């Protein structure tokens, strides 16, 4: 998930569903149906920004399907496949103290408690057991390795300082 200071990507249109212009959605929200709480989306596709309104949506198997206002043809709907779904960041609910959205963690510099730089959080993965920070090397890193570090607050992740752009992890740099 990527974000600008004003918008956050909350999902992606993957393909069409049925013949009446419905679309399959891959939702980055938790729970997946949470994406339906945002009726006004901006689609980002091939450098274009397209404002759309969700007419209706529902859970369908493991995914989500939606019908966008004014789209009732399968061929027209297909042109939106691959589009990222963005909403204003201010529309996201406030999180409790110590909890973060993934987009807030992406880009943070990662350090050990001893001040060794391991790199920056490039993106995150959902594994089922716990989320994982994918940390890629930077010029300031102690080496050029990519690391997969479990996102376990109070166990591995010792502190998150969004204002300083810094995350401290109790992680062996050799691992």
TORPA-4810 file (N, C-alpha, C, O; in nm, 3 decimals):
<nodes>
NODE_1_0.083_-0.116_0.000_0.000_0.000_0.000_0.089_0.124_0.000_0.183_0.130_0.079_X
NODE_2_0.062_0.224_-0.087_0.137_0.349_-0.087_0.041_0.463_-0.060_-0.081_0.449_-0.071_X
NODE_3_0.097_0.576_-0.025_0.012_0.689_0.007_0.083_0.819_-0.020_0.206_0.826_-0.011_X
NODE_4_0.008_0.921_-0.052_0.059_1.055_-0.049_0.011_1.112_0.083_-0.054_1.042_0.160_X
NODE_5_0.042_1.236_0.109_-0.002_1.294_0.236_-0.153_1.314_0.239_-0.211_1.328_0.347_X
NODE_6_-0.219_1.316_0.122_-0.363_1.338_0.120_-0.447_1.214_0.090_-0.565_1.211_0.123_X
NODE_7_-0.388_1.113_0.028_-0.465_0.995_-0.012_-0.393_0.866_0.027_-0.270_0.862_0.039_X
NODE_8_-0.473_0.762_0.045_-0.421_0.631_0.081_-0.484_0.526_-0.008_-0.605_0.528_-0.033_X
NODE_9_-0.402_0.434_-0.057_-0.453_0.323_-0.137_-0.516_0.221_-0.043_-0.450_0.174_0.050_X
NODE_10_-0.642_0.187_-0.066_-0.711_0.090_0.021_-0.750_-0.038_-0.052_-0.808_-0.128_0.008_X
NODE_11_-0.718_-0.048_-0.181_-0.750_-0.169_-0.255_-0.717_-0.154_-0.401_-0.660_-0.054_-0.445_X
NODE_12_-0.755_-0.258_-0.476_-0.730_-0.257_-0.619_-0.843_-0.332_-0.691_-0.895_-0.431_-0.640_X
NODE_13_-0.880_-0.282_-0.808_-0.977_-0.352_-0.891_-0.900_-0.461_-0.965_-0.801_-0.433_-1.033_X
NODE_14_-0.946_-0.586_-0.953_-0.872_-0.696_-1.014_-0.932_-0.741_-1.147_-0.857_-0.771_-1.240_X
NODE_15_-1.065_-0.748_-1.157_-1.128_-0.796_-1.279_-1.277_-0.768_-1.275_-1.328_-0.707_-1.181_X
NODE_16_-1.346_-0.811_-1.378_-1.491_-0.795_-1.382_-1.558_-0.913_-1.313_-1.499_-1.019_-1.295_X
NODE_17_-1.685_-0.891_-1.276_-1.765_-0.996_-1.212_-1.902_-0.993_-1.277_-1.975_-0.895_-1.265_X
NODE_18_-1.938_-1.100_-1.345_-2.068_-1.107_-1.410_-2.074_-1.025_-1.537_-1.971_-0.983_-1.591_X
NODE_19_-2.196_-1.002_-1.584_-2.214_-0.932_-1.712_-2.276_-0.793_-1.697_-2.297_-0.724_-1.797_X
NODE_20_-2.306_-0.751_-1.575_-2.374_-0.624_-1.554_-2.283_-0.513_-1.503_-2.331_-0.416_-1.443_X
NODE_21_-2.152_-0.526_-1.526_-2.060_-0.418_-1.491_-2.005_-0.422_-1.351_-1.940_-0.326_-1.308_X
NODE_22_-2.028_-0.530_-1.277_-1.972_-0.541_-1.143_-1.821_-0.568_-1.153_-1.772_-0.622_-1.253_X
NODE_23_-1.750_-0.530_-1.048_-1.605_-0.545_-1.045_-1.560_-0.622_-0.922_-1.618_-0.608_-0.814_X
NODE_24_-1.455_-0.704_-0.939_-1.392_-0.772_-0.826_-1.287_-0.680_-0.767_-1.211_-0.615_-0.839_X
NODE_25_-1.286_-0.675_-0.634_-1.197_-0.584_-0.562_-1.107_-0.664_-0.470_-1.152_-0.756_-0.402_X
NODE_26_-0.979_-0.630_-0.468_-0.889_-0.682_-0.365_-0.876_-0.570_-0.262_-0.821_-0.464_-0.291_X
NODE_27_-0.926_-0.595_-0.143_-0.929_-0.493_-0.038_-0.808_-0.506_0.054_-0.774_-0.616_0.097_X
NODE_28_-0.744_-0.393_0.083_-0.634_-0.389_0.179_-0.684_-0.360_0.320_-0.605_-0.356_0.414_X
NODE_29_-0.814_-0.340_0.336_-0.869_-0.307_0.468_-0.887_-0.433_0.552_-0.894_-0.544_0.499_X
NODE_30_-0.894_-0.413_0.680_-0.919_-0.524_0.773_-1.032_-0.481_0.864_-1.013_-0.391_0.946_X
NODE_31_-1.149_-0.544_0.852_-1.184_-0.656_0.766_-1.196_-0.612_0.620_-1.205_-0.493_0.590_X
NODE_32_-1.197_-0.710_0.531_-1.202_-0.681_0.386_-1.321_-0.595_0.349_-1.312_-0.509_0.261_X
NODE_33_-1.436_-0.619_0.416_-1.557_-0.542_0.385_-1.543_-0.395_0.421_-1.625_-0.313_0.379_X
NODE_34_-1.443_-0.361_0.498_-1.422_-0.222_0.539_-1.411_-0.127_0.422_-1.442_-0.008_0.435_X
NODE_35_-1.367_-0.177_0.309_-1.353_-0.092_0.190_-1.488_-0.036_0.146_-1.494_0.070_0.083_X
NODE_36_-1.596_-0.107_0.180_-1.730_-0.062_0.141_-1.779_0.055_0.225_-1.882_0.116_0.193_X
NODE_37_-1.708_0.087_0.332_-1.746_0.202_0.416_-1.705_0.335_0.354_-1.739_0.441_0.406_X
NODE_38_-1.633_0.329_0.242_-1.589_0.449_0.172_-1.662_0.455_0.038_-1.620_0.389_-0.056_X
NODE_39_-1.770_0.534_0.028_-1.849_0.534_-0.095_-1.785_0.612_-0.210_-1.818_0.589_-0.327_X
NODE_40_-1.696_0.704_-0.178_-1.633_0.787_-0.282_-1.487_0.747_-0.297_-1.408_0.762_-0.205_X
NODE_41_-1.454_0.695_-0.416_-1.318_0.650_-0.443_-1.258_0.736_-0.553_-1.329_0.797_-0.633_X
NODE_42_-1.126_0.741_-0.555_-1.053_0.791_-0.669_-0.974_0.673_-0.723_-0.897_0.611_-0.650_X
NODE_43_-0.994_0.642_-0.850_-0.920_0.533_-0.912_-0.795_0.592_-0.978_-0.800_0.697_-1.042_X
NODE_44_-0.685_0.522_-0.961_-0.560_0.561_-1.026_-0.523_0.451_-1.124_-0.495_0.337_-1.085_X
NODE_45_-0.523_0.486_-1.252_-0.500_0.387_-1.357_-0.423_0.453_-1.472_-0.469_0.550_-1.532_X
NODE_46_-0.305_0.399_-1.500_-0.221_0.450_-1.611_-0.200_0.600_-1.604_-0.208_0.669_-1.706_X
NODE_47_-0.174_0.651_-1.486_-0.148_0.793_-1.468_-0.272_0.880_-1.463_-0.261_1.001_-1.444_X
NODE_48_-0.388_0.821_-1.480_-0.514_0.897_-1.473_-0.577_0.882_-1.337_-0.563_0.779_-1.271_X
NODE_49_-0.648_0.985_-1.295_-0.724_0.982_-1.170_-0.871_0.994_-1.207_-0.912_1.088_-1.274_X
NODE_50_-0.950_0.897_-1.161_-1.091_0.890_-1.200_-1.177_0.885_-1.074_-1.175_0.785_-1.004_X
NODE_51_-1.254_0.991_-1.044_-1.344_0.985_-0.929_-1.465_0.897_-0.960_-1.526_0.910_-1.066_X
NODE_52_-1.498_0.807_-0.867_-1.613_0.718_-0.885_-1.689_0.708_-0.753_-1.638_0.740_-0.646_X
NODE_53_-1.814_0.663_-0.764_-1.898_0.643_-0.646_-1.944_0.497_-0.644_-1.987_0.443_-0.746_X
NODE_54_-1.933_0.433_-0.526_-1.978_0.295_-0.511_-2.129_0.297_-0.497_-2.183_0.356_-0.404_X
NODE_55_-2.197_0.232_-0.590_-2.343_0.222_-0.588_-2.387_0.113_-0.490_-2.477_0.134_-0.408_X
NODE_56_-2.322_-0.004_-0.499_-2.348_-0.113_-0.405_-2.229_-0.208_-0.406_-2.151_-0.212_-0.501_X
NODE_57_-2.217_-0.285_-0.300_-2.108_-0.380_-0.290_-2.139_-0.486_-0.186_-2.227_-0.469_-0.101_X
NODE_58_-2.065_-0.597_-0.194_-2.088_-0.707_-0.099_-1.968_-0.800_-0.099_-1.883_-0.796_-0.188_X
NODE_59_-1.964_-0.885_0.001_-1.865_-0.991_0.007_-1.907_-1.099_-0.093_-2.025_-1.133_-0.102_X
NODE_60_-1.812_-1.152_-0.166_-1.839_-1.259_-0.262_-1.725_-1.360_-0.248_-1.615_-1.337_-0.299_X
NODE_61_-1.752_-1.471_-0.180_-1.647_-1.569_-0.154_-1.542_-1.507_-0.065_-1.573_-1.454_0.042_X
NODE_62_-1.417_-1.514_-0.107_-1.307_-1.455_-0.029_-1.284_-1.308_-0.061_-1.203_-1.242_0.005_X
NODE_63_-1.355_-1.256_-0.159_-1.330_-1.118_-0.202_-1.450_-1.028_-0.187_-1.548_-1.060_-0.119_X
NODE_64_-1.442_-0.915_-0.253_-1.545_-0.812_-0.252_-1.582_-0.782_-0.397_-1.495_-0.779_-0.484_X
NODE_65_-1.710_-0.760_-0.424_-1.754_-0.714_-0.556_-1.833_-0.585_-0.538_-1.903_-0.567_-0.438_X
NODE_66_-1.821_-0.496_-0.636_-1.891_-0.368_-0.629_-1.948_-0.332_-0.765_-1.904_-0.379_-0.870_X
NODE_67_-2.049_-0.246_-0.759_-2.103_-0.184_-0.879_-2.082_-0.034_-0.862_-2.127_0.025_-0.764_X
NODE_68_-2.014_0.025_-0.958_-1.989_0.168_-0.954_-2.098_0.243_-1.029_-2.150_0.194_-1.129_X
NODE_69_-2.131_0.360_-0.980_-2.236_0.442_-1.041_-2.202_0.471_-1.188_-2.092_0.515_-1.221_X
NODE_70_-2.301_0.444_-1.275_-2.286_0.473_-1.417_-2.217_0.364_-1.497_-2.201_0.378_-1.618_X
NODE_71_-2.176_0.257_-1.433_-2.110_0.147_-1.505_-2.199_0.025_-1.496_-2.214_-0.035_-1.389_X
NODE_72_-2.259_-0.012_-1.610_-2.348_-0.128_-1.610_-2.319_-0.221_-1.727_-2.404_-0.302_-1.766_X
NODE_73_-2.200_-0.209_-1.782_-2.160_-0.291_-1.895_-2.026_-0.358_-1.864_-1.932_-0.292_-1.818_X
NODE_74_-2.017_-0.488_-1.888_-1.896_-0.565_-1.859_-1.774_-0.510_-1.931_-1.666_-0.502_-1.872_X
NODE_75_-1.788_-0.472_-2.056_-1.674_-0.422_-2.133_-1.624_-0.289_-2.079_-1.503_-0.265_-2.075_X
NODE_76_-1.715_-0.203_-2.039_-1.675_-0.075_-1.979_-1.606_-0.101_-1.844_-1.503_-0.041_-1.814_X
NODE_77_-1.664_-0.190_-1.765_-1.607_-0.223_-1.634_-1.465_-0.277_-1.649_-1.378_-0.245_-1.568_X
NODE_78_-1.441_-0.358_-1.751_-1.310_-0.420_-1.773_-1.200_-0.315_-1.788_-1.085_-0.342_-1.754_X
NODE_79_-1.233_-0.197_-1.838_-1.131_-0.093_-1.857_-1.075_-0.042_-1.725_-0.971_0.024_-1.724_X
NODE_80_-1.142_-0.073_-1.613_-1.095_-0.028_-1.482_-1.009_-0.132_-1.411_-0.955_-0.105_-1.304_X
NODE_81_-0.996_-0.252_-1.468_-0.916_-0.358_-1.407_-0.772_-0.310_-1.390_-0.712_-0.254_-1.482_X
NODE_82_-0.718_-0.333_-1.272_-0.582_-0.292_-1.241_-0.572_-0.158_-1.171_-0.464_-0.119_-1.127_X
NODE_83_-0.682_-0.087_-1.160_-0.680_0.046_-1.097_-0.662_0.034_-0.945_-0.723_-0.051_-0.881_X
NODE_84_-0.579_0.121_-0.890_-0.569_0.134_-0.745_-0.686_0.216_-0.696_-0.732_0.307_-0.765_X
NODE_85_-0.735_0.184_-0.576_-0.847_0.255_-0.515_-0.793_0.343_-0.404_-0.732_0.293_-0.310_X
NODE_86_-0.815_0.473_-0.415_-0.765_0.567_-0.316_-0.881_0.639_-0.248_-0.986_0.663_-0.307_X
NODE_87_-0.859_0.672_-0.121_-0.953_0.756_-0.046_-0.871_0.862_0.026_-0.751_0.845_0.048_X
NODE_88_-0.936_0.973_0.064_-0.863_1.073_0.141_-0.815_1.014_0.274_-0.890_0.946_0.344_X
NODE_89_-0.691_1.039_0.307_-0.634_0.988_0.432_-0.715_1.035_0.552_-0.729_0.961_0.649_X
NODE_90_-0.768_1.155_0.546_-0.847_1.208_0.658_-0.976_1.128_0.681_-1.036_1.137_0.788_X
NODE_91_-1.019_1.049_0.580_-1.141_0.968_0.595_-1.117_0.840_0.674_-1.212_0.775_0.716_X
NODE_92_-0.992_0.803_0.694_-0.962_0.681_0.769_-0.991_0.702_0.917_-0.969_0.812_0.969_X
NODE_93_-1.040_0.599_0.985_-1.068_0.616_1.128_-0.940_0.636_1.208_-0.834_0.584_1.174_X
NODE_94_-0.953_0.711_1.315_-0.841_0.733_1.407_-0.810_0.602_1.477_-0.900_0.532_1.522_X
NODE_95_-0.682_0.568_1.486_-0.641_0.444_1.551_-0.605_0.470_1.697_-0.565_0.580_1.734_X
NODE_96_-0.620_0.367_1.781_-0.577_0.383_1.920_-0.426_0.408_1.930_-0.351_0.374_1.837_X
NODE_97_-0.383_0.464_2.038_-0.241_0.491_2.065_-0.160_0.363_2.044_-0.196_0.257_2.095_X
NODE_98_-0.050_0.374_1.970_0.038_0.259_1.949_0.001_0.170_1.832_0.072_0.073_1.805_X
NODE_99_-0.109_0.200_1.762_-0.147_0.125_1.642_-0.125_0.214_1.521_-0.141_0.335_1.528_X
NODE_100_-0.087_0.150_1.408_-0.051_0.225_1.288_-0.109_0.159_1.165_-0.126_0.038_1.158_X
NODE_101_-0.139_0.243_1.066_-0.172_0.192_0.934_-0.041_0.154_0.866_0.064_0.212_0.893_X
NODE_102_-0.047_0.056_0.777_0.073_0.013_0.705_0.139_0.130_0.633_0.261_0.144_0.638_X
NODE_103_0.060_0.215_0.568_0.119_0.325_0.492_0.198_0.419_0.581_0.288_0.488_0.533_X
NODE_104_0.167_0.423_0.711_0.243_0.507_0.803_0.381_0.448_0.832_0.476_0.521_0.858_X
NODE_105_0.391_0.316_0.828_0.517_0.248_0.858_0.608_0.241_0.736_0.731_0.240_0.749_X
NODE_106_0.548_0.235_0.617_0.628_0.227_0.495_0.709_0.354_0.478_0.657_0.465_0.484_X
NODE_107_0.839_0.336_0.456_0.929_0.450_0.439_1.007_0.486_0.565_1.101_0.564_0.558_X
NODE_108_0.969_0.429_0.679_1.043_0.459_0.802_1.181_0.394_0.798_1.197_0.283_0.748_X
NODE_109_1.280_0.465_0.852_1.415_0.409_0.867_1.412_0.311_0.984_1.348_0.337_1.086_X
NODE_110_1.481_0.198_0.968_1.480_0.093_1.069_1.618_0.082_1.132_1.718_0.068_1.063_X
NODE_111_1.620_0.091_1.267_1.744_0.085_1.343_1.738_-0.022_1.449_1.630_-0.060_1.495_X
NODE_112_1.856_-0.072_1.488_1.866_-0.160_1.604_1.873_-0.071_1.728_1.893_0.050_1.715_X
NODE_113_1.857_-0.127_1.849_1.870_-0.045_1.970_2.009_0.019_1.983_2.024_0.121_2.050_X
NODE_114_2.110_-0.040_1.917_2.246_0.015_1.920_2.268_0.124_1.816_2.377_0.179_1.806_X
NODE_115_2.164_0.156_1.739_2.173_0.263_1.640_2.223_0.220_1.504_2.252_0.305_1.420_X
NODE_116_2.232_0.089_1.479_2.273_0.042_1.347_2.154_0.050_1.252_2.045_0.003_1.284_X
NODE_117_2.177_0.109_1.136_2.069_0.124_1.038_2.057_-0.004_0.955_2.155_-0.048_0.895_X
NODE_118_1.939_-0.061_0.953_1.913_-0.182_0.874_1.851_-0.150_0.739_1.848_-0.236_0.651_X
NODE_119_1.801_-0.028_0.721_1.739_0.012_0.595_1.608_0.085_0.619_1.589_0.147_0.723_X
NODE_120_1.519_0.077_0.521_1.387_0.140_0.528_1.279_0.036_0.503_1.300_-0.062_0.431_X
NODE_121_1.164_0.060_0.565_1.049_-0.028_0.541_1.001_0.001_0.398_0.951_0.110_0.369_X
NODE_122_1.017_-0.098_0.311_0.973_-0.082_0.172_0.823_-0.108_0.160_0.750_-0.031_0.098_X
NODE_123_0.779_-0.219_0.220_0.637_-0.252_0.224_0.616_-0.355_0.334_0.710_-0.394_0.403_X
NODE_124_0.493_-0.398_0.350_0.460_-0.496_0.452_0.388_-0.614_0.389_0.325_-0.602_0.284_X
NODE_125_0.400_-0.729_0.457_0.334_-0.851_0.413_0.243_-0.902_0.523_0.273_-0.888_0.641_X
NODE_126_0.133_-0.960_0.484_0.043_-1.025_0.578_0.068_-1.175_0.567_0.053_-1.233_0.459_X
NODE_127_0.108_-1.238_0.678_0.141_-1.380_0.673_0.039_-1.468_0.743_0.046_-1.590_0.731_X
NODE_128_-0.053_-1.411_0.815_-0.149_-1.489_0.892_-0.112_-1.487_1.038_-0.192_-1.447_1.123_X
NODE_129_0.011_-1.530_1.069_0.055_-1.530_1.208_0.079_-1.388_1.257_0.035_-1.351_1.366_X
NODE_130_0.149_-1.309_1.177_0.176_-1.169_1.210_0.216_-1.097_1.082_0.253_-1.161_0.983_X
NODE_131_0.210_-0.966_1.085_0.255_-0.887_0.971_0.408_-0.885_0.970_0.472_-0.905_1.073_X
NODE_132_0.465_-0.861_0.852_0.610_-0.863_0.836_0.655_-0.734_0.768_0.596_-0.693_0.667_X
NODE_133_0.758_-0.671_0.823_0.821_-0.554_0.763_0.921_-0.603_0.659_1.008_-0.684_0.690_X
NODE_134_0.911_-0.554_0.537_1.012_-0.583_0.435_1.105_-0.462_0.434_1.069_-0.354_0.387_X
NODE_135_1.226_-0.483_0.487_1.323_-0.374_0.505_1.430_-0.386_0.397_1.501_-0.485_0.389_X
NODE_136_1.439_-0.283_0.315_1.539_-0.280_0.208_1.652_-0.186_0.245_1.632_-0.084_0.310_X
NODE_137_1.771_-0.222_0.201_1.892_-0.145_0.232_1.887_-0.005_0.172_1.822_0.019_0.069_X
NODE_138_1.957_0.086_0.238_1.975_0.222_0.189_2.126_0.252_0.192_2.205_0.166_0.232_X
NODE_139_2.164_0.369_0.151_2.306_0.407_0.155_2.358_0.410_0.298_2.478_0.390_0.320_X
NODE_140_2.272_0.435_0.396_2.313_0.443_0.535_2.313_0.306_0.605_2.358_0.296_0.719_X
NODE_141_2.263_0.202_0.539_2.252_0.070_0.600_2.389_0.010_0.628_2.488_0.045_0.564_X
NODE_142_2.392_-0.082_0.724_2.518_-0.149_0.758_2.561_-0.248_0.649_2.678_-0.286_0.643_X
NODE_143_2.468_-0.289_0.563_2.497_-0.377_0.450_2.389_-0.358_0.345_2.305_-0.269_0.359_X
NODE_144_2.389_-0.439_0.242_2.293_-0.423_0.133_2.188_-0.533_0.130_2.130_-0.561_0.025_X
NODE_145_2.162_-0.595_0.244_2.066_-0.705_0.253_1.922_-0.656_0.268_1.896_-0.550_0.326_X
NODE_146_1.830_-0.735_0.214_1.688_-0.714_0.241_1.653_-0.804_0.360_1.697_-0.919_0.366_X
NODE_147_1.576_-0.751_0.454_1.539_-0.827_0.572_1.388_-0.834_0.586_1.316_-0.739_0.556_X
NODE_148_1.341_-0.949_0.632_1.200_-0.968_0.666_1.194_-0.974_0.817_1.244_-1.068_0.879_X
NODE_149_1.133_-0.872_0.876_1.130_-0.859_1.022_0.985_-0.865_1.069_0.903_-0.786_1.022_X
NODE_150_0.953_-0.957_1.161_0.814_-0.966_1.208_0.772_-0.838_1.278_0.846_-0.783_1.360_X
NODE_151_0.653_-0.792_1.246_0.599_-0.673_1.312_0.527_-0.720_1.439_0.408_-0.749_1.438_X
NODE_152_0.605_-0.726_1.546_0.553_-0.770_1.676_0.585_-0.661_1.779_0.692_-0.661_1.839_X
NODE_153_0.490_-0.568_1.799_0.514_-0.461_1.897_0.544_-0.519_2.034_0.486_-0.619_2.075_X
NODE_154_0.635_-0.454_2.105_0.679_-0.491_2.240_0.761_-0.618_2.243_0.810_-0.655_2.350_X
NODE_155_0.777_-0.687_2.132_0.866_-0.803_2.125_0.983_-0.771_2.034_1.098_-0.767_2.079_X
NODE_156_0.954_-0.747_1.906_1.058_-0.713_1.810_1.062_-0.562_1.788_1.169_-0.501_1.793_X
NODE_157_0.947_-0.503_1.765_0.939_-0.358_1.743_0.936_-0.288_1.878_0.840_-0.300_1.954_X
NODE_158_1.044_-0.216_1.906_1.054_-0.148_2.036_0.991_-0.010_2.036_0.931_0.031_2.135_X
NODE_159_1.004_0.062_1.925_0.943_0.194_1.920_0.919_0.237_1.775_0.989_0.195_1.683_X
NODE_160_0.817_0.320_1.760_0.782_0.379_1.631_0.770_0.529_1.654_0.692_0.574_1.738_X
NODE_161_0.849_0.606_1.579_0.844_0.752_1.589_0.814_0.806_1.450_0.904_0.826_1.369_X
NODE_162_0.684_0.830_1.424_0.643_0.876_1.292_0.702_1.014_1.260_0.742_1.039_1.147_X
NODE_163_0.707_1.102_1.360_0.758_1.237_1.337_0.905_1.234_1.296_0.948_1.313_1.212_X
NODE_164_0.982_1.144_1.356_1.125_1.134_1.324_1.150_1.039_1.206_1.262_1.032_1.155_X
NODE_165_1.045_0.967_1.163_1.061_0.873_1.052_1.148_0.754_1.089_1.227_0.707_1.007_X
NODE_166_1.132_0.706_1.213_1.224_0.605_1.266_1.149_0.493_1.337_1.050_0.516_1.406_X
NODE_167_1.199_0.371_1.319_1.145_0.253_1.383_1.263_0.178_1.444_1.363_0.155_1.375_X
NODE_168_1.254_0.139_1.570_1.362_0.065_1.638_1.316_-0.077_1.660_1.209_-0.102_1.717_X
NODE_169_1.400_-0.173_1.615_1.366_-0.315_1.629_1.476_-0.389_1.703_1.595_-0.361_1.687_X
NODE_170_1.434_-0.483_1.786_1.528_-0.572_1.855_1.549_-0.690_1.760_1.480_-0.792_1.767_X
NODE_171_1.647_-0.673_1.671_1.669_-0.772_1.565_1.819_-0.786_1.541_1.890_-0.686_1.529_X
NODE_172_1.866_-0.907_1.534_2.007_-0.934_1.508_2.039_-0.897_1.364_1.981_-0.955_1.272_X
NODE_173_2.131_-0.802_1.341_2.164_-0.762_1.205_2.219_-0.876_1.119_2.217_-0.867_0.996_X
NODE_174_2.268_-0.981_1.181_2.322_-1.094_1.105_2.212_-1.187_1.054_2.238_-1.274_0.971_X
NODE_175_2.090_-1.168_1.104_1.980_-1.257_1.067_1.908_-1.205_0.946_1.812_-1.267_0.900_X
</nodes>
